[in-house]
Amino acid sequence: MIIIHATFHVNPAKHDEFLTELQPLIAASRKENGNVSYNLYKNTENDNIFMMVEVWKDAQAVDSHNQSSDFTSFVGKVKEFLTAPLDVKAFDGQPVTL
C-alpha cells in the first residue's frame, strides 16, 4: 500500500473556496481503481491547515490518480489557495496485525 499525506496551509480568505474546489477531487478519487481511502482532515489547532490522507493499493494506482483530470485540474489551481508550498509525503505501508 502507498500512503500519502498532503498538507495544505490555506489562506484564510480562500478557506471556503478551497473546500468547494476540493470536493469534486475527493468524490472522484474515492471511485478510482486502487483507492483504499481518501480523506481530508482539519488541524485541531489551526482552522486553515488541512491534511489529505490517501491510501492506495499500489504505485500504479497512484500514477493513474496523478494523471486523472480531476487531480490535474485541482493541482493546476491549488497554489492560489495556499500560504505555503504544498507539503506531500509518501509512505510504503503494509497492514500490521496487533
NULO-639346 format. One record per residue (C-alpha): residue number from 0; residue in three letters; x negated, y negated, z. Coordinates in Angstrom, 3 decimals, padded with zeros to 6 digits. Layout:
# NULO-639346
+-----+------+----------+----------+----------+
:  nr : rest :       px :       py :       pz :
+-----+------+----------+----------+----------+
: NUM :  ala :        X :        Y :        Z :
...
+-----+------+----------+----------+----------+
This chain:
# NULO-639346
+-----+------+----------+----------+----------+
:  nr : rest :       px :       py :       pz :
+-----+------+----------+----------+----------+
:   0 :  met :  000.000 :  000.000 :  000.000 :
:   1 :  ile : -001.034 : -003.572 : -000.641 :
:   2 :  ile : -000.038 : -006.158 :  001.967 :
:   3 :  ile : -000.194 : -009.841 :  001.087 :
:   4 :  his :  000.058 : -012.812 :  003.439 :
:   5 :  ala :  000.593 : -016.125 :  001.642 :
:   6 :  thr :  000.611 : -019.181 :  003.926 :
:   7 :  phe :  002.324 : -022.387 :  002.806 :
:   8 :  his :  001.745 : -025.745 :  004.531 :
:   9 :  val :  004.783 : -027.628 :  003.274 :
:  10 :  asn :  005.141 : -031.388 :  003.009 :
:  11 :  pro :  007.986 : -032.273 :  005.435 :
:  12 :  ala :  009.569 : -034.493 :  002.772 :
:  13 :  lys :  009.717 : -031.472 :  000.422 :
:  14 :  his :  010.821 : -028.885 :  003.013 :
:  15 :  asp :  014.353 : -028.273 :  001.742 :
:  16 :  glu :  013.340 : -028.403 : -001.922 :
:  17 :  phe :  010.576 : -025.849 : -001.239 :
:  18 :  leu :  013.051 : -023.425 :  000.329 :
:  19 :  thr :  015.525 : -023.897 : -002.539 :
:  20 :  glu :  012.851 : -023.284 : -005.189 :
:  21 :  leu :  011.592 : -020.191 : -003.380 :
:  22 :  gln :  014.925 : -018.347 : -003.137 :
:  23 :  pro :  015.018 : -017.052 : -006.762 :
:  24 :  leu :  011.467 : -015.710 : -006.396 :
:  25 :  ile :  012.360 : -013.867 : -003.194 :
:  26 :  ala :  015.507 : -012.335 : -004.704 :
:  27 :  ala :  013.762 : -011.257 : -007.922 :
:  28 :  ser :  010.667 : -009.927 : -006.143 :
:  29 :  arg :  012.720 : -007.667 : -003.900 :
:  30 :  lys :  014.159 : -005.992 : -007.023 :
:  31 :  glu :  010.794 : -005.336 : -008.682 :
:  32 :  asn :  009.448 : -001.823 : -009.096 :
:  33 :  gly :  006.898 : -001.094 : -006.401 :
:  34 :  asn :  008.149 : -003.717 : -003.947 :
:  35 :  val :  008.490 : -002.377 : -000.406 :
:  36 :  ser :  009.350 : -005.707 :  001.240 :
:  37 :  tyr :  009.141 : -009.434 :  000.527 :
:  38 :  asn :  009.948 : -011.714 :  003.469 :
:  39 :  leu :  009.432 : -015.375 :  004.310 :
:  40 :  tyr :  008.709 : -016.321 :  007.923 :
:  41 :  lys :  008.623 : -019.768 :  009.515 :
:  42 :  asn :  005.901 : -020.567 :  012.026 :
:  43 :  thr :  007.433 : -020.903 :  015.503 :
:  44 :  glu :  005.163 : -023.819 :  016.407 :
:  45 :  asn :  005.338 : -025.820 :  013.166 :
:  46 :  asp :  008.530 : -026.052 :  011.093 :
:  47 :  asn :  006.544 : -026.806 :  007.940 :
:  48 :  ile :  004.294 : -023.750 :  007.897 :
:  49 :  phe :  005.648 : -020.599 :  006.284 :
:  50 :  met :  004.178 : -017.190 :  005.565 :
:  51 :  met :  005.345 : -014.853 :  002.843 :
:  52 :  val :  004.611 : -011.277 :  003.877 :
:  53 :  glu :  004.716 : -008.944 :  000.892 :
:  54 :  val :  004.284 : -005.184 :  000.861 :
:  55 :  trp :  003.719 : -003.450 : -002.470 :
:  56 :  lys :  003.397 :  000.236 : -003.382 :
:  57 :  asp :  000.072 : -000.262 : -005.186 :
:  58 :  ala : -002.147 : -002.697 : -007.089 :
:  59 :  gln : -000.250 : -002.048 : -010.315 :
:  60 :  ala :  002.962 : -003.313 : -008.675 :
:  61 :  val :  001.141 : -006.463 : -007.511 :
:  62 :  asp : -000.248 : -007.051 : -011.006 :
:  63 :  ser :  003.201 : -006.667 : -012.522 :
:  64 :  his :  004.654 : -009.070 : -009.941 :
:  65 :  asn :  001.929 : -011.634 : -010.611 :
:  66 :  gln :  002.864 : -011.604 : -014.302 :
:  67 :  ser :  006.621 : -011.894 : -013.744 :
:  68 :  ser :  008.372 : -015.027 : -014.974 :
:  69 :  asp :  009.787 : -015.816 : -011.513 :
:  70 :  phe :  006.325 : -015.673 : -009.937 :
:  71 :  thr :  004.519 : -017.648 : -012.648 :
:  72 :  ser :  007.267 : -020.284 : -012.641 :
:  73 :  phe :  007.034 : -020.787 : -008.875 :
:  74 :  val :  003.223 : -020.800 : -008.854 :
:  75 :  gly :  003.305 : -023.472 : -011.549 :
:  76 :  lys :  005.114 : -025.894 : -009.255 :
:  77 :  val :  004.154 : -024.807 : -005.722 :
:  78 :  lys :  001.383 : -027.423 : -005.351 :
:  79 :  glu :  003.949 : -030.237 : -005.450 :
:  80 :  phe :  005.401 : -028.928 : -002.159 :
:  81 :  leu :  002.177 : -028.362 : -000.220 :
:  82 :  thr : -000.063 : -030.483 :  002.005 :
:  83 :  ala : -002.908 : -027.928 :  001.949 :
:  84 :  pro : -004.065 : -025.309 : -000.542 :
:  85 :  leu : -002.075 : -022.090 : -000.613 :
:  86 :  asp : -003.856 : -019.505 :  001.545 :
:  87 :  val : -003.478 : -015.946 :  000.238 :
:  88 :  lys : -004.942 : -012.862 :  001.891 :
:  89 :  ala : -004.520 : -009.311 :  000.601 :
:  90 :  phe : -005.000 : -006.112 :  002.579 :
:  91 :  asp : -005.172 : -002.442 :  001.654 :
:  92 :  gly : -002.897 : -000.832 :  004.214 :
:  93 :  gln : -001.806 :  002.670 :  004.987 :
:  94 :  pro :  001.027 :  003.789 :  007.268 :
:  95 :  val : -000.133 :  004.869 :  010.724 :
:  96 :  thr :  001.649 :  007.373 :  012.935 :
:  97 :  leu :  001.656 :  006.218 :  016.560 :
+-----+------+----------+----------+----------+
